[in-house]
Each structure stands twice: as structure tokens, then as C-alpha cells.
Amino acid sequence: MSTTPPRRSPLALRALASSALLAVAAAASAPAAAAGAGDTYTLTLTYDPHNLVAPPTVGSFMLGAEVAGHPGVFAVSDFGIVIGVAPDAWNYDELHAELDFDTTTGLFGGAGIAAHAFTSYGDQLDLNSGGNTWKTDDFVDFHCTDDGCPDFHYGTYAASLAAVPEPGSIALGFAGLGVLALIARRRRDRRA
């Protein structure tokens, strides 16, 4: 004689869905593990409001080997960011010995020393470590000639570790969504 398992009440299902979604949120907000080689970062460049000739620019970079003698400071193994509007847009894809990143402060270079990224044509982007500021003389924008800045662009930068959810968090999230879908289906069946 087979017995069917008792059905869970809608309140129990809601509680299960809520706990799964809360677990996902907690995992997302948990302190990040120590930085290591291979971590990918998102780099956002914001233009100076007085020199706003292009929208804020987003790029990315990856941590390489840790720089000897500087805990928390990593060499950048892969760097890419595009500045400017076509046809005057430049892709910074070449590395330089000074392009190091401190995962503790979120700053490039050493104390007060700029890190330099270059395009394949040798155009330079300075990421100043003193105040998260950047400057580049890469492209000439004709909107800028009236206020005396034909060759330079300025702004601030921010770097953040790209969020990569753990497999357990993804599974919990899908479980929570599945329970919510089940609740919605039961409600629909009752109305029919």
C-alpha cells in the first residue's frame, strides 16, 4: 500500500523559497576571499564633468603574479579599456612594467606613482594612485578645443572584483525560483 507524501502548505513553500533566496543574498554579500592571480576586475573610468566628451568607459583587467615584496600588490596580466568615440577611439591593450594593482586599496601603481597603460601605438594612459585619477593624451576631440584641452582627458577610476557566483549559490537561487514558480502554478490551478 503506497502512501503519497503530504503536500506542503503554501506558507511552508514560501518560507522555503525565502530561505533559499536569502542564502543567495548572504553568499553574494559575504566577504570576498583573498585576491589571487587570475582574478578578473572591472575597471570603470569616469570623465571629468568639465571634459565630458564621451560616456563613462568600462574595461577589465586580470591579476597576474603577485609583485615580490609588496603583499596585496599584483602585476596585471591582461588589461583592456577603450577610450573615446570612433574614429578617435583607442584600445589600451599593451602592458607596461609599472602597471601593478593593489587589491587592498584598489589603486594602480605604487604610493603616488602613476601606472601607465599603452596602446599598440604607444599612446599613454596614466592611472594615478594618489587619488584614483586618470589622464590620457591619446586622442584629440574637437569638442574640447574651445576650453584649452585639445590633447588631454581627465577623470577618476574605480576597480572592483567581477562577481562570479559560486555553484552552490546558483543552485540555491534556481531552487528558490522553482519554488516560487510552483506556488504561482498552484494559485493558477485553484482559480481555474
URDA-V822537 format. One record per backbone hydrogen bond with DSSP energy under -0.5 kcal/mol. NH is the residue of the N-H (numbers start at 1). CO is the residue of the C=O. If there is no record, write none. Layout:
BEGIN
nh=NH co=CO
nh=NH co=CO
END
This chain:
BEGIN
nh=13 co=9
nh=14 co=10
nh=15 co=11
nh=16 co=12
nh=17 co=13
nh=18 co=14
nh=19 co=15
nh=20 co=16
nh=21 co=17
nh=22 co=18
nh=23 co=19
nh=24 co=20
nh=25 co=21
nh=26 co=22
nh=27 co=23
nh=28 co=24
nh=29 co=25
nh=30 co=26
nh=38 co=63
nh=39 co=36
nh=41 co=61
nh=42 co=160
nh=43 co=59
nh=44 co=42
nh=44 co=158
nh=45 co=43
nh=45 co=57
nh=46 co=44
nh=46 co=156
nh=48 co=154
nh=51 co=48
nh=52 co=49
nh=53 co=51
nh=57 co=45
nh=59 co=43
nh=60 co=80
nh=61 co=41
nh=62 co=78
nh=63 co=39
nh=64 co=75
nh=67 co=73
nh=70 co=67
nh=73 co=70
nh=74 co=72
nh=74 co=101
nh=75 co=65
nh=76 co=99
nh=77 co=62
nh=77 co=75
nh=78 co=62
nh=80 co=60
nh=81 co=92
nh=83 co=81
nh=83 co=90
nh=88 co=85
nh=89 co=87
nh=90 co=83
nh=92 co=81
nh=92 co=90
nh=93 co=91
nh=93 co=118
nh=94 co=118
nh=99 co=96
nh=100 co=98
nh=101 co=74
nh=102 co=107
nh=103 co=72
nh=103 co=101
nh=106 co=102
nh=107 co=102
nh=109 co=100
nh=112 co=110
nh=113 co=110
nh=115 co=127
nh=117 co=115
nh=117 co=125
nh=118 co=94
nh=119 co=123
nh=122 co=119
nh=125 co=117
nh=126 co=135
nh=127 co=115
nh=127 co=125
nh=128 co=126
nh=128 co=133
nh=132 co=128
nh=133 co=128
nh=134 co=155
nh=135 co=126
nh=136 co=153
nh=137 co=124
nh=141 co=139
nh=141 co=150
nh=142 co=140
nh=144 co=141
nh=145 co=142
nh=147 co=144
nh=148 co=145
nh=149 co=144
nh=153 co=136
nh=155 co=134
nh=156 co=46
nh=157 co=132
nh=158 co=44
nh=160 co=42
nh=162 co=40
nh=170 co=166
nh=171 co=167
nh=172 co=168
nh=173 co=169
nh=174 co=170
nh=175 co=171
nh=176 co=172
nh=177 co=173
nh=178 co=174
nh=179 co=175
nh=180 co=176
nh=181 co=177
nh=182 co=178
nh=183 co=179
nh=184 co=180
nh=185 co=181
nh=186 co=182
nh=187 co=183
nh=188 co=184
nh=189 co=185
nh=190 co=186
nh=191 co=187
nh=192 co=188
END
